[in-house]
């Protein structure tokens, strides 16, 4: 008999420790943590590669002089 079957608190603690898959909200597995499967892990990777998870950045004011000689002090 496994620990999870003999102790119901152990099973719920395992769910809390692993969490839920950020893609489909199913219970995560140890093998693909924090995801539930390779499919969800691959979907997340595709979003990163495709730019869906881009972090917005502030545009710097770049002048023509900065491009020609970036060592110039202002």
Residue pairs with C-beta under 8 A, 6 or more apart in sequence:
3 10
4 10
4 11
4 14
5 11
15 27
18 27
18 28
18 29
18 30
18 33
18 34
19 28
19 33
19 34
20 26
20 27
20 28
21 27
21 28
21 34
21 35
21 36
21 37
21 40
22 34
22 35
22 40
22 44
23 35
23 36
23 40
23 43
23 44
24 36
24 40
26 36
26 37
27 36
28 34
28 35
28 36
29 35
29 36
29 37
32 38
32 40
32 41
35 41
35 44
47 53
65 72
66 72
